[in-house]
Amino acid sequence: VTVCLTLTAKRMASKNCLVKNLEAVETLGSTSTICSDKTGTLTQNRMTVAHMWFDNQIIEADTTEDQSGLQYDRTSPGFKALAKIATLCNRAEFKPGQDEEPILKREVNGDASEAALLKCMELALGDVMGIRKRNKKVCEIPFNSTNKYQVSIHESDNPDDPRHLLVMKGAPERILDRCSTIFIGGKEKVLDEEMKEAFNNAYLELGGLGERVLGFCDFILPSD
């Protein structure tokens, strides 16, 4: 029996699956269901933006290269605000020398979630790196599993505006806890219980589809 388990462990090792305990092989042989909360452990670790929620609507994202399936107004203030945060509060970058490659097939340096956001914004806005250069990053708090959010502060792209822009993304409940207003229809509105419920309902609906859900917010810092 030990020989069989050892041979099985060696076969699994050849497929980059290390078995530290031989008894685990026997257990695995009688396993019918494996549950995992780690994207990339049992999947390809390739993510795509599927839906967006802004202006109190869930909108399906267009993942076609030519944006032929566009279902929302990219000139709306709500989308512009969301897109700017997703572009700036993002450390992912395209690997160099891929300008001729379709955006969705380009290789990216960075986290899978941020890579998906990068490609989505490049398709929707174009020249993501140019936008970042015009909004120079001053400082950053990287994402970690304890805080469950990422924050960065940027210079304004308006030379006449000395203020800085703080952008933040992370677990929706962490973002919601730090907000007092919500941007709807081009206007800031008080984040009352009704809007909190709408936010949470959208969050739960998208989570129910098996999607990873991120929240976004921004704040203009006073010049002093």
Residue frames as a rotation matrix with the C-alpha (Angstrom) as fourth column:
VAL 1
0.570 0.822 0.000 0.00
0.822 -0.570 0.000 0.00
0.000 0.000 -1.000 0.00
THR 2
0.422 -0.498 -0.757 2.84
0.183 -0.772 0.609 2.37
-0.888 -0.396 -0.235 0.90
VAL 3
-0.639 -0.683 0.354 4.47
0.444 0.049 0.895 1.72
-0.628 0.729 0.272 -2.48
CYS 4
-0.126 0.695 0.708 1.22
0.972 -0.056 0.228 2.56
0.198 0.717 -0.668 -4.30
LEU 5
0.785 0.430 -0.447 0.79
0.551 -0.814 0.184 5.76
-0.284 -0.391 -0.876 -2.31
THR 6
0.017 -0.881 -0.473 4.40
0.169 -0.464 0.870 6.75
-0.986 -0.095 0.140 -2.99
LEU 7
-0.673 -0.236 0.700 4.05
0.688 0.146 0.711 6.15
-0.271 0.961 0.064 -6.73
THR 8
0.319 0.874 0.367 0.84
0.921 -0.377 0.098 8.19
0.224 0.306 -0.925 -6.77
ALA 9
0.669 -0.139 -0.730 2.55
0.328 -0.826 0.459 11.01
-0.667 -0.546 -0.507 -4.89
LYS 10
-0.446 -0.895 -0.020 5.38
0.302 -0.172 0.938 10.99
-0.843 0.412 0.347 -7.45
ARG 11
-0.399 0.388 0.831 2.89
0.910 0.051 0.412 11.15
0.117 0.920 -0.373 -10.31
MET 12
0.707 0.698 -0.114 1.17
0.707 -0.692 0.146 14.13
0.023 -0.184 -0.983 -8.68
ALA 13
0.281 -0.701 -0.656 4.53
0.256 -0.604 0.755 15.82
-0.925 -0.380 0.010 -8.08
SER 14
-0.638 -0.524 0.564 5.24
0.647 0.031 0.762 15.56
-0.416 0.851 0.319 -11.81
LYS 15
-0.028 0.718 0.695 2.09
0.807 -0.394 0.439 17.66
0.589 0.574 -0.569 -12.30
ASN 16
-0.635 -0.385 0.670 3.32
0.005 -0.869 -0.495 20.31
0.773 -0.311 0.553 -9.83
CYS 17
0.503 0.783 0.366 1.14
-0.499 -0.083 0.863 19.03
0.706 -0.616 0.349 -6.98
LEU 18
-0.564 -0.826 -0.009 3.25
-0.406 0.287 -0.867 18.39
0.719 -0.485 -0.498 -3.88
VAL 19
0.629 0.709 -0.319 1.91
-0.095 0.477 0.873 15.79
0.772 -0.519 0.368 -1.44
LYS 20
-0.192 -0.722 0.665 3.49
-0.795 -0.283 -0.537 16.30
0.575 -0.631 -0.520 2.00
ASN 21
-0.373 0.172 0.912 1.53
-0.716 0.571 -0.401 13.52
-0.590 -0.802 -0.090 3.69
LEU 22
-0.950 -0.074 -0.303 1.16
-0.269 0.685 0.677 10.18
0.157 0.725 -0.671 1.89
GLU 23
-0.658 0.753 0.010 -2.13
0.581 0.516 -0.629 9.47
-0.479 -0.408 -0.777 3.68
ALA 24
-0.236 0.565 -0.790 -3.60
-0.363 -0.806 -0.468 12.48
-0.901 0.176 0.396 1.87
VAL 25
-0.779 -0.093 -0.620 -3.32
-0.624 0.198 0.756 10.55
0.052 0.976 -0.212 -1.40
GLU 26
-0.860 0.487 -0.152 -5.66
0.495 0.869 -0.013 7.84
0.126 -0.086 -0.988 -0.08
THR 27
-0.308 0.753 -0.581 -8.11
0.413 -0.445 -0.795 10.48
-0.857 -0.485 -0.174 1.14
LEU 28
-0.440 0.070 -0.895 -7.95
-0.635 -0.729 0.255 12.25
-0.635 0.681 0.365 -2.21
GLY 29
-0.973 0.009 -0.231 -8.80
-0.164 0.675 0.719 9.02
0.162 0.738 -0.655 -3.99
SER 30
-0.509 0.836 -0.207 -12.16
0.860 0.504 -0.078 8.84
0.040 -0.217 -0.975 -2.22
THR 31
-0.552 0.254 -0.794 -12.93
0.150 -0.907 -0.395 12.54
-0.820 -0.337 0.462 -2.59
SER 32
-0.119 0.597 0.793 -15.86
0.982 0.191 0.004 13.55
-0.149 0.779 -0.609 -4.79
THR 33
0.736 0.414 0.536 -16.04
0.488 -0.873 0.003 17.30
0.469 0.259 -0.845 -4.08
ILE 34
-0.338 -0.841 -0.424 -13.33
0.941 -0.310 -0.136 19.91
-0.017 -0.444 0.896 -3.43
CYS 35
0.808 0.579 0.110 -14.26
0.571 -0.815 0.094 23.42
0.145 -0.013 -0.989 -2.22
SER 36
-0.298 -0.938 -0.175 -11.76
0.946 -0.315 0.078 26.24
-0.128 -0.142 0.982 -2.65
ASP 37
0.744 0.535 -0.400 -12.02
0.505 -0.843 -0.186 30.01
-0.436 -0.063 -0.898 -2.17
LYS 38
-0.049 -0.874 -0.484 -8.77
-0.014 -0.484 0.875 30.72
-0.999 0.050 0.011 -3.99
THR 39
0.935 0.288 -0.206 -9.09
-0.173 -0.135 -0.976 31.98
-0.309 0.948 -0.077 -7.56
GLY 40
0.345 -0.844 -0.412 -6.20
-0.871 -0.124 -0.475 30.54
0.349 0.523 -0.778 -9.52
THR 41
-0.353 -0.433 0.829 -5.86
-0.737 0.674 0.039 27.42
-0.576 -0.598 -0.557 -7.37
LEU 42
-0.293 0.348 0.890 -8.32
0.379 0.897 -0.226 25.38
-0.878 0.271 -0.395 -9.40
THR 43
0.813 0.569 0.121 -8.85
0.367 -0.341 -0.865 27.87
-0.452 0.748 -0.486 -12.23
GLN 44
0.368 -0.679 0.635 -6.68
0.862 -0.005 -0.506 29.60
0.348 0.734 0.584 -14.84
ASN 45
-0.031 -0.328 -0.944 -6.32
0.721 -0.662 0.206 32.79
-0.692 -0.674 0.257 -12.76
ARG 46
-0.899 -0.119 0.422 -7.57
0.398 -0.625 0.671 34.84
0.184 0.771 0.609 -15.71
MET 47
-0.258 0.820 -0.511 -10.21
0.689 -0.214 -0.692 37.38
-0.677 -0.531 -0.510 -14.83
THR 48
-0.715 0.159 0.681 -12.44
0.514 -0.541 0.666 39.67
0.474 0.826 0.305 -16.87
VAL 49
-0.857 0.494 -0.149 -14.67
-0.265 -0.668 -0.695 42.54
-0.443 -0.556 0.703 -15.81
ALA 50
-0.743 0.629 0.230 -18.20
0.661 0.634 0.402 41.19
0.107 0.450 -0.886 -16.25
HIS 51
0.364 0.913 0.186 -20.47
0.797 -0.408 0.445 43.83
0.482 -0.014 -0.876 -14.66
MET 52
-0.847 -0.504 0.167 -20.32
0.347 -0.764 -0.544 47.37
0.402 -0.403 0.822 -13.31
TRP 53
0.209 0.901 -0.380 -22.65
0.969 -0.138 0.205 49.20
0.132 -0.411 -0.902 -10.94
PHE 54
-0.871 -0.361 -0.333 -22.92
0.415 -0.904 -0.104 52.96
-0.263 -0.229 0.937 -11.26
ASP 55
-0.759 0.650 0.035 -25.81
-0.597 -0.717 0.359 55.45
0.258 0.252 0.933 -11.35
ASN 56
-0.337 0.609 0.718 -27.73
-0.677 0.374 -0.634 52.82
-0.655 -0.699 0.286 -9.35
GLN 57
0.737 0.539 -0.407 -27.74
-0.669 0.498 -0.552 50.34
-0.094 0.679 0.728 -12.24
ILE 58
0.047 -0.686 0.727 -26.01
-0.045 0.725 0.687 47.02
-0.998 -0.065 0.003 -12.84
ILE 59
0.662 0.092 -0.744 -24.55
-0.698 -0.286 -0.656 47.16
-0.273 0.954 -0.125 -16.33
GLU 60
0.759 -0.396 0.517 -22.95
0.438 0.898 0.046 44.36
-0.483 0.192 0.855 -18.31
ALA 61
0.115 -0.817 -0.565 -19.39
-0.384 -0.561 0.733 45.22
-0.916 0.133 -0.378 -19.34
ASP 62
0.940 0.123 -0.318 -18.41
-0.338 0.212 -0.917 44.99
-0.046 0.969 0.241 -22.99
THR 63
0.301 -0.865 0.401 -15.48
-0.192 0.357 0.914 42.60
-0.934 -0.352 -0.059 -23.34
THR 64
0.727 -0.057 0.685 -15.27
0.653 0.367 -0.663 42.70
-0.213 0.929 0.304 -27.14
GLU 65
-0.287 -0.956 -0.055 -12.11
0.855 -0.281 0.436 44.13
-0.432 0.078 0.898 -28.67
ASP 66
-0.729 0.021 0.684 -14.04
0.487 -0.686 0.540 46.57
0.481 0.727 0.490 -30.88
GLN 67
-0.880 0.403 -0.252 -16.53
0.052 -0.447 -0.893 47.47
-0.473 -0.799 0.372 -28.10
SER 68
-0.801 0.585 -0.127 -19.42
-0.215 -0.082 0.973 46.52
0.559 0.807 0.191 -30.41
GLY 69
-0.159 0.772 -0.615 -21.55
0.662 0.546 0.514 45.29
0.733 -0.325 -0.598 -27.51
LEU 70
-0.952 -0.299 0.057 -21.43
0.173 -0.685 -0.708 48.55
0.251 -0.664 0.704 -25.54
GLN 71
-0.096 0.976 -0.193 -24.55
0.780 0.194 0.595 48.94
0.619 -0.094 -0.780 -23.36
TYR 72
0.432 0.209 -0.877 -23.76
0.797 -0.544 0.263 52.13
-0.422 -0.812 -0.402 -21.44
ASP 73
0.885 -0.071 0.460 -22.83
0.190 -0.846 -0.497 55.76
0.424 0.528 -0.736 -22.01
ARG 74
0.177 -0.915 -0.361 -19.07
0.964 0.236 -0.125 56.19
0.199 -0.326 0.924 -21.60
THR 75
-0.481 -0.322 0.815 -19.52
0.267 -0.940 -0.214 59.96
0.835 0.115 0.538 -21.43
SER 76
0.630 0.777 0.016 -21.73
0.193 -0.176 0.965 59.76
0.752 -0.605 -0.261 -18.33
PRO 77
0.165 -0.574 0.802 -20.22
-0.775 -0.578 -0.254 61.38
0.610 -0.580 -0.540 -15.20
GLY 78
0.699 0.177 0.693 -20.84
-0.638 0.592 0.493 58.20
-0.323 -0.786 0.527 -13.22
PHE 79
0.906 -0.391 0.162 -18.81
0.423 0.829 -0.365 56.02
0.009 0.399 0.917 -15.55
LYS 80
0.434 -0.780 0.452 -16.06
-0.026 -0.512 -0.858 58.63
0.901 0.360 -0.243 -15.88
ALA 81
0.326 -0.267 0.907 -15.66
-0.915 -0.329 0.231 58.79
0.237 -0.906 -0.352 -12.10
LEU 82
0.825 0.035 0.565 -15.59
-0.253 0.915 0.313 54.99
-0.506 -0.401 0.764 -11.77
ALA 83
0.851 -0.493 0.180 -13.16
0.420 0.436 -0.796 54.62
0.314 0.753 0.578 -14.68
LYS 84
0.384 -0.738 0.556 -10.73
-0.455 -0.675 -0.581 57.18
0.804 -0.030 -0.594 -13.27
ILE 85
0.391 -0.204 0.897 -10.53
-0.886 0.181 0.427 55.38
-0.250 -0.962 -0.110 -9.92
ALA 86
0.871 -0.004 0.492 -10.15
0.056 0.994 -0.092 51.96
-0.489 0.108 0.866 -11.57
THR 87
0.756 -0.614 0.226 -7.36
0.249 -0.048 -0.967 53.37
0.605 0.788 0.117 -13.74
LEU 88
0.205 -0.707 0.677 -5.39
-0.595 -0.639 -0.487 55.19
0.777 -0.303 -0.552 -11.04
CYS 89
0.162 -0.099 0.982 -5.88
-0.930 0.318 0.185 52.84
-0.331 -0.943 -0.041 -8.07
ASN 90
0.980 0.131 0.149 -4.27
-0.048 0.885 -0.463 50.02
-0.193 0.447 0.874 -9.99
ARG 91
0.238 -0.971 0.002 -0.68
-0.555 -0.134 0.821 48.75
-0.797 -0.196 -0.571 -10.05
ALA 92
0.310 -0.080 0.947 -1.03
0.533 0.840 -0.103 46.44
-0.787 0.537 0.303 -13.06
GLU 93
0.105 -0.338 -0.935 0.88
-0.683 -0.708 0.179 47.31
-0.723 0.620 -0.306 -16.24
PHE 94
0.984 0.165 -0.063 1.08
-0.150 0.597 -0.788 45.81
-0.093 0.785 0.612 -19.71
LYS 95
0.251 -0.932 0.262 4.36
0.474 0.354 0.806 44.07
-0.844 -0.078 0.531 -20.46
PRO 96
0.023 -0.279 -0.960 6.36
-0.544 -0.809 0.222 46.10
-0.839 0.517 -0.171 -23.03
GLY 97
-0.820 -0.472 -0.324 6.43
-0.480 0.258 0.839 45.33
-0.312 0.843 -0.437 -26.75
GLN 98
-0.656 0.639 0.403 2.76
0.614 0.761 -0.209 44.33
-0.440 0.110 -0.891 -27.16
ASP 99
-0.559 0.434 -0.707 1.34
-0.357 -0.895 -0.267 47.38
-0.749 0.103 0.655 -28.92
GLU 100
-0.622 0.291 -0.727 0.26
-0.735 0.105 0.670 45.30
0.271 0.951 0.148 -31.92
GLU 101
-0.905 0.284 -0.317 -1.42
0.349 0.921 -0.171 42.64
0.244 -0.265 -0.933 -29.79
PRO 102
0.041 0.970 0.241 -5.18
0.129 -0.244 0.961 42.79
0.991 -0.008 -0.135 -29.13
ILE 103
-0.203 -0.140 0.969 -5.74
-0.779 -0.577 -0.246 44.33
0.594 -0.805 0.009 -25.69
LEU 104
0.659 0.592 0.465 -7.49
-0.752 0.498 0.432 41.27
0.024 -0.634 0.773 -24.27
LYS 105
0.896 -0.361 -0.258 -4.57
0.288 0.915 -0.281 39.02
0.338 0.177 0.924 -25.25
ARG 106
0.218 -0.861 0.459 -1.79
-0.382 -0.508 -0.772 41.19
0.898 -0.007 -0.440 -23.83
GLU 107
0.121 -0.290 -0.949 0.28
0.779 0.620 -0.091 39.90
0.615 -0.729 0.301 -20.95
VAL 108
0.570 0.216 0.793 0.16
-0.239 -0.879 0.412 41.93
0.786 -0.424 -0.450 -17.76
ASN 109
-0.611 -0.699 -0.371 2.46
0.321 0.209 -0.924 42.39
0.723 -0.684 0.097 -14.80
GLY 110
-0.682 0.371 0.630 0.25
-0.690 -0.614 -0.384 42.41
0.245 -0.696 0.675 -11.72
ASP 111
-0.699 0.513 0.499 -2.62
-0.167 0.561 -0.811 40.85
-0.695 -0.650 -0.307 -9.84
ALA 112
-0.782 0.415 0.466 -5.32
0.624 0.530 0.574 39.05
-0.009 0.740 -0.673 -11.86
SER 113
0.244 0.916 -0.318 -8.10
0.881 -0.347 -0.322 41.36
-0.405 -0.201 -0.892 -10.64
GLU 114
0.182 -0.252 -0.951 -6.08
-0.066 -0.968 0.244 44.48
-0.981 0.018 -0.192 -11.47
ALA 115
-0.867 -0.478 0.143 -5.13
0.066 0.174 0.983 43.01
-0.494 0.861 -0.120 -14.85
ALA 116
-0.315 0.848 0.427 -8.84
0.948 0.305 0.092 42.62
-0.052 0.434 -0.899 -15.64
LEU 117
0.532 0.488 -0.692 -9.50
0.521 -0.833 -0.186 46.24
-0.667 -0.262 -0.698 -14.63
LEU 118
-0.315 -0.758 -0.571 -6.52
-0.130 -0.561 0.817 47.44
-0.940 0.332 0.078 -16.67
LYS 119
-0.889 -0.013 0.458 -7.75
0.421 0.372 0.827 45.72
-0.182 0.928 -0.325 -19.84
CYS 120
0.079 0.996 0.043 -11.32
0.984 -0.071 -0.162 46.93
-0.158 0.055 -0.986 -19.29
MET 121
0.488 0.079 -0.869 -10.19
0.246 -0.968 0.050 50.55
-0.837 -0.238 -0.492 -18.89
GLU 122
-0.635 -0.747 -0.199 -7.80
-0.058 -0.211 0.976 50.33
-0.770 0.631 0.091 -21.84
LEU 123
-0.627 0.499 0.598 -10.70
0.779 0.394 0.488 49.16
0.008 0.772 -0.636 -24.01
ALA 124
0.376 0.907 -0.188 -13.07
0.917 -0.394 -0.067 51.82
-0.135 -0.147 -0.980 -22.68
LEU 125
0.754 -0.094 -0.650 -10.73
0.106 -0.959 0.262 54.82
-0.648 -0.267 -0.714 -22.37
GLY 126
0.706 -0.625 0.334 -7.54
0.504 0.113 -0.856 54.04
0.497 0.773 0.394 -24.27
ASP 127
-0.050 -0.869 0.493 -4.05
0.072 -0.495 -0.866 55.19
0.996 -0.008 0.088 -23.19
VAL 128
0.849 0.359 -0.389 -4.34
0.358 0.153 0.921 54.15
0.390 -0.921 0.001 -19.55
MET 129
0.086 -0.907 -0.411 -0.62
0.993 0.045 0.110 54.79
-0.081 -0.418 0.905 -19.02
GLY 130
-0.537 -0.224 0.814 -1.05
0.452 -0.891 0.053 58.33
0.713 0.396 0.579 -20.36
ILE 131
0.497 0.789 0.362 -3.84
-0.021 -0.406 0.914 58.97
0.867 -0.462 -0.185 -17.86
ARG 132
0.734 -0.286 -0.617 -1.59
0.679 0.339 0.651 57.76
0.023 -0.896 0.443 -15.06
LYS 133
-0.346 -0.924 0.161 1.24
0.919 -0.368 -0.139 60.03
0.187 0.100 0.977 -16.20
ARG 134
-0.337 0.293 0.895 -1.08
0.100 -0.934 0.343 63.04
0.936 0.205 0.285 -16.15
ASN 135
0.701 0.531 0.476 -2.19
-0.472 -0.155 0.868 62.08
0.535 -0.833 0.142 -12.63
LYS 136
-0.204 -0.937 -0.282 1.18
-0.321 0.336 -0.885 61.35
0.925 -0.090 -0.369 -11.04
LYS 137
0.650 0.394 -0.649 1.06
0.388 0.563 0.730 59.02
0.653 -0.727 0.213 -8.04
VAL 138
0.229 -0.522 0.822 2.36
-0.670 -0.697 -0.256 60.67
0.706 -0.492 -0.509 -4.86
CYS 139
-0.711 -0.422 0.562 1.96
-0.700 0.504 -0.507 57.84
-0.069 -0.754 -0.654 -2.34
GLU 140
0.017 0.678 -0.735 0.17
-0.580 0.606 0.545 54.54
0.814 0.417 0.403 -1.89
ILE 141
-0.292 -0.011 0.956 -1.05
-0.810 0.535 -0.241 52.02
-0.509 -0.845 -0.165 0.66
PRO 142
-0.711 -0.016 -0.703 -0.97
-0.544 0.646 0.536 48.64
0.446 0.763 -0.468 -1.15
PHE 143
0.420 0.900 -0.116 -3.77
-0.690 0.400 0.603 46.12
0.589 -0.173 0.789 -0.73
ASN 144
-0.824 -0.564 -0.054 -3.39
-0.434 0.690 -0.579 43.58
0.364 -0.454 -0.813 2.06
SER 145
-0.395 0.695 -0.601 -5.66
0.292 0.715 0.635 40.87
0.871 0.075 -0.485 3.41
THR 146
-0.600 0.158 -0.784 -6.06
0.786 -0.065 -0.615 42.63
-0.148 -0.985 -0.085 6.76
ASN 147
-0.709 0.297 -0.639 -7.27
-0.165 -0.952 -0.259 46.02
-0.685 -0.078 0.724 5.53
LYS 148
-0.202 0.573 0.794 -8.92
0.808 0.556 -0.196 44.62
-0.554 0.602 -0.575 2.38
TYR 149
0.900 0.436 -0.026 -8.43
0.326 -0.709 -0.625 47.90
-0.291 0.554 -0.780 0.52
GLN 150
-0.190 -0.926 0.327 -5.85
0.974 -0.136 0.182 49.80
-0.124 0.353 0.927 -1.52
VAL 151
0.789 0.401 -0.466 -5.35
0.392 -0.912 -0.120 53.59
-0.473 -0.088 -0.877 -1.46
SER 152
-0.278 -0.890 0.360 -3.30
0.956 -0.223 0.188 55.91
-0.088 0.397 0.914 -3.65
ILE 153
0.475 0.332 -0.815 -2.98
0.344 -0.923 -0.176 59.71
-0.810 -0.197 -0.552 -3.82
HIS 154
-0.063 -0.411 0.909 -2.43
0.993 0.062 0.097 61.50
-0.097 0.909 0.405 -7.12
GLU 155
-0.755 -0.202 -0.623 -1.66
0.126 -0.978 0.165 64.96
-0.643 0.046 0.764 -8.41
SER 156
0.357 0.925 -0.132 -4.48
0.102 -0.178 -0.979 66.63
-0.928 0.336 -0.158 -10.34
ASP 157
-0.217 -0.387 0.896 -4.33
0.926 0.209 0.315 66.59
-0.309 0.898 0.313 -14.14
ASN 158
0.729 0.436 0.528 -5.50
0.551 -0.831 -0.074 70.21
0.406 0.345 -0.846 -14.01
PRO 159
-0.274 -0.962 0.018 -2.41
0.767 -0.230 -0.599 72.45
0.580 -0.150 0.801 -13.65
ASP 160
-0.392 0.194 0.899 -4.55
-0.298 -0.951 0.076 75.18
0.870 -0.239 0.431 -12.09
ASP 161
0.725 0.677 0.128 -5.78
-0.394 0.255 0.883 72.87
0.565 -0.690 0.452 -9.32
PRO 162
-0.253 -0.930 0.267 -3.23
-0.773 0.028 -0.634 72.39
0.582 -0.367 -0.726 -6.49
ARG 163
0.279 0.444 0.851 -5.34
-0.896 0.439 0.064 69.77
-0.346 -0.781 0.521 -4.72
HIS 164
-0.825 -0.532 -0.194 -4.67
-0.564 0.798 0.213 66.03
0.041 0.285 -0.958 -4.74
LEU 165
0.243 0.908 -0.341 -7.04
-0.856 0.366 0.365 63.16
0.456 0.203 0.867 -5.51
LEU 166
-0.641 -0.330 0.693 -7.31
-0.648 0.717 -0.257 60.18
-0.412 -0.614 -0.673 -3.18
VAL 167
0.130 0.657 -0.742 -8.64
-0.848 0.461 0.260 57.01
0.513 0.596 0.618 -4.82
MET 168
-0.559 -0.219 0.800 -9.50
-0.729 0.590 -0.348 53.77
-0.396 -0.777 -0.489 -3.10
LYS 169
0.147 0.632 -0.761 -10.70
-0.745 0.577 0.335 50.28
0.651 0.518 0.555 -3.99
GLY 170
-0.866 -0.450 0.216 -11.34
-0.480 0.632 -0.609 47.16
0.138 -0.631 -0.763 -1.99
ALA 171
-0.753 0.626 -0.202 -13.95
0.652 0.752 -0.100 44.97
0.089 -0.207 -0.974 -0.36
PRO 172
-0.274 0.699 0.660 -17.34
0.317 -0.583 0.748 46.69
0.908 0.415 -0.062 -0.88
GLU 173
0.660 0.576 -0.483 -18.21
0.624 -0.062 0.779 46.68
0.419 -0.815 -0.400 2.83
ARG 174
-0.079 -0.771 -0.632 -14.90
0.904 -0.323 0.281 48.38
-0.421 -0.549 0.723 3.68
ILE 175
-0.813 -0.172 0.556 -15.50
0.473 -0.752 0.459 51.06
0.339 0.636 0.693 1.05
LEU 176
0.101 0.963 0.250 -19.10
0.423 -0.269 0.865 51.63
0.900 0.018 -0.435 2.16
ASP 177
0.467 0.057 -0.883 -18.01
0.884 -0.010 0.467 52.14
0.018 -0.998 -0.055 5.78
ARG 178
-0.402 -0.774 -0.490 -15.74
0.732 -0.593 0.337 55.02
-0.551 -0.223 0.804 4.73
CYS 179
-0.782 0.166 0.601 -18.23
0.430 -0.556 0.712 56.93
0.452 0.815 0.363 2.56
SER 180
-0.591 0.621 -0.516 -20.77
0.310 -0.416 -0.855 59.59
-0.745 -0.665 0.053 3.47
THR 181
0.116 0.615 -0.780 -21.94
-0.680 -0.523 -0.514 60.43
-0.724 0.590 0.358 -0.07
ILE 182
-0.172 -0.116 0.978 -22.57
0.537 0.821 0.192 58.56
-0.826 0.558 -0.079 -3.31
PHE 183
-0.678 -0.172 -0.715 -22.21
-0.429 -0.697 0.575 59.81
-0.597 0.696 0.399 -6.91
ILE 184
-0.307 0.690 0.655 -25.49
0.698 0.632 -0.338 59.26
-0.647 0.354 -0.675 -8.78
GLY 185
0.512 0.611 0.604 -26.54
0.857 -0.315 -0.407 60.90
-0.058 0.726 -0.685 -12.05
GLY 186
-0.009 -0.631 0.776 -23.63
0.587 -0.632 -0.507 63.32
0.810 0.451 0.376 -12.00
LYS 187
0.231 0.142 0.963 -24.39
-0.546 -0.800 0.249 64.59
0.805 -0.583 -0.108 -8.49
GLU 188
-0.824 -0.481 -0.300 -23.13
0.034 0.486 -0.873 63.75
0.566 -0.729 -0.384 -5.02
LYS 189
0.249 0.944 0.215 -25.96
-0.414 -0.097 0.905 62.58
0.876 -0.315 0.367 -2.79
VAL 190
-0.130 -0.227 0.965 -26.08
-0.991 0.063 -0.119 61.74
-0.034 -0.972 -0.234 0.88
LEU 191
-0.596 -0.136 -0.791 -25.43
-0.275 0.960 0.042 58.05
0.754 0.243 -0.610 1.41
ASP 192
-0.157 0.651 0.743 -28.61
-0.988 -0.115 -0.108 57.34
0.015 -0.750 0.661 3.34
GLU 193
-0.358 0.045 0.932 -30.00
-0.409 0.890 -0.200 53.96
-0.839 -0.453 -0.301 4.39
GLU 194
0.721 0.690 0.067 -31.90
-0.198 0.298 -0.934 53.60
-0.664 0.660 0.351 1.12
MET 195
0.627 -0.553 -0.548 -28.74
-0.713 -0.125 -0.690 54.02
0.313 0.824 -0.473 -0.98
LYS 196
-0.403 -0.755 0.518 -26.77
-0.888 0.458 -0.022 51.75
-0.221 -0.469 -0.855 1.34
GLU 197
0.089 0.538 0.838 -29.41
-0.209 0.833 -0.512 49.08
-0.974 -0.129 0.186 0.78
ALA 198
0.921 0.230 -0.314 -29.23
-0.328 0.024 -0.944 49.59
-0.210 0.973 0.098 -3.00
PHE 199
0.116 -0.973 -0.201 -25.43
-0.958 -0.055 -0.283 49.27
0.264 0.225 -0.938 -2.83
ASN 200
-0.496 -0.313 0.810 -25.61
-0.663 0.739 -0.121 46.09
-0.560 -0.597 -0.574 -0.76
ASN 201
0.498 0.750 0.435 -28.30
-0.193 0.584 -0.788 44.57
-0.845 0.309 0.436 -2.98
ALA 202
0.791 -0.282 -0.543 -26.14
-0.582 -0.076 -0.809 45.13
0.187 0.956 -0.225 -6.06
TYR 203
-0.241 -0.941 0.236 -23.13
-0.965 0.207 -0.160 43.72
0.102 -0.267 -0.958 -4.23
LEU 204
-0.290 0.201 0.936 -25.04
-0.445 0.838 -0.317 40.59
-0.848 -0.508 -0.154 -3.17
GLU 205
0.781 0.624 -0.027 -26.58
-0.281 0.312 -0.907 40.10
-0.558 0.716 0.419 -6.62
LEU 206
0.525 -0.663 -0.534 -23.20
-0.733 -0.033 -0.680 40.19
0.433 0.748 -0.504 -8.35
GLY 207
-0.469 -0.684 0.559 -21.64
-0.874 0.452 -0.180 38.03
-0.130 -0.573 -0.809 -5.65
GLY 208
0.160 0.655 0.738 -24.47
-0.405 0.726 -0.556 35.56
-0.900 -0.210 0.381 -6.18
LEU 209
0.904 0.102 -0.416 -23.34
-0.428 0.206 -0.880 35.22
-0.005 0.973 0.230 -9.80
GLY 210
0.732 -0.677 0.074 -20.01
0.629 0.714 0.308 33.94
-0.261 -0.179 0.949 -8.54
GLU 211
0.473 -0.548 0.690 -18.20
0.391 -0.571 -0.722 37.16
0.790 0.611 -0.056 -9.35
ARG 212
-0.284 -0.612 -0.739 -15.49
0.956 -0.240 -0.169 38.87
-0.074 -0.754 0.653 -7.32
VAL 213
0.612 0.628 0.480 -16.91
0.630 -0.755 0.183 42.27
0.478 0.190 -0.858 -6.35
LEU 214
-0.512 -0.796 -0.322 -14.85
0.857 -0.448 -0.254 45.40
0.058 -0.406 0.912 -5.67
GLY 215
0.689 0.679 -0.251 -15.96
0.700 -0.714 -0.009 48.79
-0.185 -0.170 -0.968 -4.40
PHE 216
-0.333 -0.781 0.529 -14.46
0.855 -0.486 -0.179 52.14
0.397 0.393 0.830 -5.47
CYS 217
0.762 0.552 -0.338 -14.43
0.635 -0.740 0.222 55.63
-0.127 -0.384 -0.915 -3.97
ASP 218
-0.193 -0.837 0.512 -12.51
0.763 -0.457 -0.458 58.91
0.617 0.302 0.727 -4.22
PHE 219
0.677 0.320 -0.663 -11.93
0.681 -0.614 0.399 62.08
-0.280 -0.722 -0.633 -2.22
ILE 220
0.369 -0.541 0.756 -10.44
0.390 -0.648 -0.654 65.44
0.844 0.536 -0.028 -3.21
LEU 221
0.111 -0.434 -0.894 -7.92
0.993 0.019 0.114 66.41
-0.032 -0.901 0.433 -0.55
PRO 222
0.953 0.210 -0.220 -7.79
0.227 -0.972 0.055 70.07
-0.203 -0.102 -0.974 0.53
SER 223
0.616 -0.741 0.266 -4.76
0.128 -0.239 -0.963 71.96
0.777 0.627 -0.052 -0.79
ASP 224
0.120 -0.576 0.808 -3.53
-0.846 -0.486 -0.220 72.64
0.519 -0.658 -0.546 2.75
